[in-house]
Amino acid sequence: MKKFKFFSLAFAALMLGACSSDDIAEGPQSGPEWNAEGQGYINLAVNLPSQPASRVNDEYDDGTPEEYDVKDATLILFSDGKVNSAYSMDLNFALDGSSDNITTTARITQQINSMTGTIEALVVLNNNGVFTVGEKGALTVGETDVRGMSLDELNKAISDNIGTNRNWHKNGFLMSNAVLATAPGGANASTGSAKTLVPIDAKKIYDTEAEASNNPAANIYVERAEAKVTVTNSLTGTTTDGSNMAYEIDGWCLDNTNNTSKLVRTVNGFNTWKGLASNAVTAPADLYRFVGSTPVGTNVAGNAGNETYYRIYWGDDYNYTATGAGALTTVGGQTVADGSLISDIDGNTPQYCFENTTNLETMLENNCTRVVVKASFNGGKPFYTVDGDRATVWTAEDAEAEAAERIVADLAFQAWARTNVQAGQDLLSTDLEVTLSNTAGDATVTAVTLKEAGQAKLNADADFATANAVDLGNENIDLKYYDNGEAYYSVWVSHFGEDGTPWNGDEEDTPSAGNVYPGGDQNYLGRWGMLRNNWYEVELTGIRSLGEPTVSKATGDTIDKLESFISARINVLSWTKREQSAEL
């Protein structure tokens, strides 16, 4: 059974301006003031706040100091919804010197070029090469000047240019504006809207640096553009299906990961799911899983109605409704080299990946990201299984002998023997020499020959090849080969999981083979998936039986099954962190 809880993170917040307007004296001004060079100044203050938690969706975990590093910072200004100009900012998050805590505020007064229209801001920390800031406010993605693009067009330009740049934390974690709701979850969720770009109060653009430094232009909050996963292990070392097979956990890795992402998260379906509550039987009536109820912060007084913002816990990636060829990277059908595994399974060593979300219709194995766990059985020695029996280990010698017995017992083989074996003689299984394939995965009978004693029993003109023994062997036995005793398990990462979307929660119909997700979006949207700025902690709690000799291929089936071979519990910290347990 999978279970999680939410904590907070390093849902880093970037604030343009001071923490409060109470101590700020604004001078009278009706619009932006530009100096003789056609430039002005806005005051920027970068804050990483940590609010107290009020409910499960709003609990957080700060993560590590490295996850707060800011190597570079960019302010992108939009005019009437189009990219106007971009500026590199000199910001620094550091340890406060007296403890291991992150300094919560960094300030700067930024010079900008003259512009007209409705002005909105997007802040990006640690751009990791997804764009280049040039002279005179130029912003380039690849070879394309993106000034004049909308935010959606900017997102697409970066996605189209992503190439192999799928690691957005090489040079500090890429962070960008968080998408926030203007009303909390619960009874007021229906009144809220989603905000991404933050309006800049034109009256707070000044022609001198001194004036701007005393008057914040807006508050902006950012979030990391990747999801985080750690794995912990509390397994006992023997299977729970009654076979009591001993195993060791070798390590884990992420699989079926998204190959593309957006600079800024989008919530195109926000109005359709923002008011959906938890499906948990014991959940409070106001537990709206998609929108938090703890304020992230408030906009600058007088700007956009002094709105208060709340976290949104969902979004749509580029594969949200359809996953095309090459959209995800998977090792399905293969083994995983030890060098690709994370052997540290005590929750201290993370992997990061792009967010990967789906609508309910496409919430299937092949569209969602998973954790692959590798375990070793049989003391690390190779073995076979026969006919899908996961409780019995076969040596190569025993599996070959079993295949030989089944070949000899086949009616077609017996008919051949009646014609080709000398009267008074019987071909025995011990007369056959059977060879099996020994590559991890589905195994086959690759060769069958007669030993010298068996050959002596044939008629002079008999040809053993006409017995079709190889084909008969493969028709009569189903083999799997476990190289070095290695077995693999898949744990799909759960976003809301058993707390927010319990399988068989409070719905009238219970899940069944013909109706796995009764109640539709209301009950199950977001049960599986990964969202940026969320930390998914997978706790392995048990291995029920032997897994697969290679990583299973992700299918078009639903993730929830009536039977599985692993159990896990997921806890999610909003970084947000999401914890999950898994029995393998």
Salt bridges, closest charged atoms under 4 A:
GLU26 OE2 - LYS204 NZ 3.09
GLU67 OE2 - LYS228 NZ 2.73
ASP69 OD2 - LYS71 NZ 3.57
ASP145 OD2 - ARG147 NH2 2.70
ASP160 OD2 - LYS156 NZ 2.76
ASP201 OD1 - LYS203 NZ 3.25
ASP201 OD2 - LYS204 NZ 3.93
GLU223 OE2 - ARG265 NE 2.94
GLU226 OE1 - HIS169 ND1 2.65
ASP255 OD2 - ARG370 NH2 2.80
GLU307 OE2 - LYS195 NZ 2.99
ASP338 OD1 - LYS374 NZ 2.55
GLU355 OE2 - ARG532 NE 3.02
GLU365 OE2 - LYS561 NZ 2.62
ASP387 OD2 - ARG406 NH1 2.63
GLU402 OE2 - ARG406 NE 2.90
ASP431 OD2 - LYS457 NZ 2.82
ASP442 OD1 - LYS480 NZ 2.77
GLU486 OE2 - LYS374 NZ 3.17
GLU498 OE2 - ARG527 NH2 2.93
GLU537 OE2 - LYS577 NZ 2.63
GLU539 OE1 - ARG569 NH2 2.29
GLU548 OE2 - ARG390 NH2 2.48
GLU548 OE1 - LYS480 NZ 3.59
ASP560 OD1 - ARG527 NH2 2.90
GLU579 OE2 - LYS577 NZ 3.81
GLU583 OE1 - ARG544 NE 3.09
